[in-house]
């Protein structure tokens, strides 16, 4: 899985603390072992109080909230009055209050919204237009907003006399994964970030990750350690691969970074932070995890620097693989970590106390000795706290699931208790499917955030666990001795499955479990602007099928169109070792599943399917029947196109298996029929996706090129953009990247221009094999395909950025063609 990953080789490491460091760390370990007799809230209260004191003034926050209203609903700029209030008004918690405005309302305010920060005010505004005006907000690329139902100024609905008070049950609402910056944000300019931060505020997010521009900070820090720009060119990855270079998985791949990029991203980060602060958010900044340039080993030859093993290159190519890790036990670790924190404070100001670090994610320390693990954790924290005496370590808790054979209770406690109480917050990253809090005694007393992971690689797939989302955070919060202090969304890629993120965002303000079916009735009314019976019935089906995955398997889209199997079908698929490194994907376990098209043989590739396809076809039929009522709705267009794509892609999976079975029977005619049908499905789905602006490859490529300031950057950025969504990493003439299709996308242009040639050439080789009665030439196919892919990745051909065709007409035609 693509989250912060650094692997340490199992070599013996020598402690190198100087005496002063040893004494400080012993003191930290001593105080963290004192009896924990106070509550989690009390443990983090000093941090909450300090962070509150860093917030912008009430007038600045009120103006920032007003600006959100002006960008979001400019026609009603004067219909609302906003006011910051203290937490005392809300019983000591964050909250918003919605009241009728008490004063002259002619051409003036009608509704008063109070909040403890501008984020709470924006959340109150969102709550009001949702539940009093029937409006809807989602990302532009998932249909955007539906505001037609909001009454005109002067006619806004009143709330009850006592008003509406909504409190946060937990202090924090966290947002982002460390790789979202690469899968979703990499090509964003300020205009797009401006919209995203508004969306965050409306959703109540008050603890967002802020990772942009850090390479410019690292450049300044490492220059202080005699690292040159040439050295850094071998250290930083390219724009689309920065997340993994930051984590020490790779270096140089897609690079180097230009001076323009470094300057541009630092300016952008300062704008991002400024807006977050105006709204009362607490940004989470990066910290030092030990990943260092190779040149540091030469400059500091006695430093405890280890060269790591390979991470998913085809043949351990040293140009990209095997980065260097400075061990936390070395005094230089604390020195660099402190310098990085101080440089951020110098550049940005004193904007936060919360820093992300994931040194131990998906690696095993060289020993399971608990004293050693505690000393490592203490050293990581010391690097932060030397730079910011009030630092709080935010750590992803994924390691306790992914490497559970190492992280037994003693080792978990050693790490979690290696810092003072209240100075570490753990993200229970995969709590929507595999919650760790429930099996670790609430992370052994450590505050944690209940997180939704949900998406991998920015894949496009209708999928969700709505029941778990609607109840999981509540169960965790009210459980005995709960240490939960927040909820969060940690998807690898955004702009998909808007229903999932709408419900998850609401859980930041929900004290009780949400009755999902009833909630969906109001959701569909809001999303489309009217109540349509067929839509209600369709969503009831989707709730029990697509959005009710309970098999415990993480949904990384491996539909065969976008994740085409690379194998010889003469050999059982199950006998082939997986090519995917466990760091970038999950191991699937066998589960009983229902299939409507056909049961699959266990020796064939299997795409993830957790629902009855027959039922979902019925949901699509109902969606199509609502077309006359909703044809002008952009939210309906997105959902219909996505649902039609979902149904046809699952059909294509079965068609592919039919073709493979025909090949095994040596049935040339059947192979030709099924192979051609699979190819035609790719073409038809491409036409469908082209009818909605939100499913276009061209948009992704053009956004990359628009950030470039010269032709060289333009070519580099386009190569980065093309490569990330296709091969991802390096190849040889006969071996695809081990991560090929990890970030696959159902985008028009990508299907026709990339996935179609791949499938066509593969079936052509299968067909020739039967015609000539010879073995399937897998290596020859790979040579042809990899050569094509490398040329496509370096290509400059243009792809449309505007929708073409009538989405409803196309969807109906495809339903009749394949499903009626």
Buried (B, 14 or more C-beta within 10 A) or exposed (E): BBBBBBBBBEEEBEBBBEEEBEEBBEEBBEEBEEEBEEEBBEBBBBBBEEBBEBBBEBEBBBBBBBBBBEEBBEEBBBBBBBBBBEBEBBEEBBBBBBBBBEEEBEEEBBBBBBBBBBBBBBBBBBBBBBBBBBBBBBBBBBBBBBBEBBBEBEEBBEBEEEBBBBBBBBBBBBBBBBBBBBBBBBBBEEEEBBBBBBBBBBBBBBBBBBBBBBBBBBBBBBEEBEBEBEBBBBBBBBBBBBBBBBBBBBBBBBBBBBEEBBEBBBBBBBBBBBBBBBBBBBBBBBBBBBBBBBBBBEEBEEBBBBBBEBBBBBEEBEEBBBBBBBBBBBBBBBBBBBBBBBBBBEBBEEBBBBBBBBBBBBBBBBBBEBEBBBBBBBBBBBBBBBBBEBBBBBBBBBBBBBBEEBBEEEBBBBBBBBBBBBBBBBBBBBBBBBBBBBEBBBBBBBBBBBBBBBBBBBBBBBBBBBBBBBBBBBBBBEEEEBBBBBBBBBBBBBBBBBBBBBBBBBBBBBBEBBEBEEBBBEBBBBBBBBBBEBBBBBBBBBBBBBBBBEBEBBBBBBBBBBBBBBBBBEEEBEEBEEBBBEBBBBEBEEEEBEBBBEEBBEEBBBBBBBBBBEBBBBBBBBBBBBBEBBBEBBBBBBBBBBBBBBBBBBBBBBBBBBBBBBBBEEBBEBBBBBBBBBBBBBEBBBBBBBBBBBBBBBBBBBBBBEBBEEEEBBBBBBBBBBBBBBBBBBBBEEBBBBBBBBBBBBBBBBBBBBBBBBBBBBBEBBBEBBEEEEEBBBEEBBBBBBEBBBEBBEBEEEBBBEBEEEBBEBBBBBBEEBBE
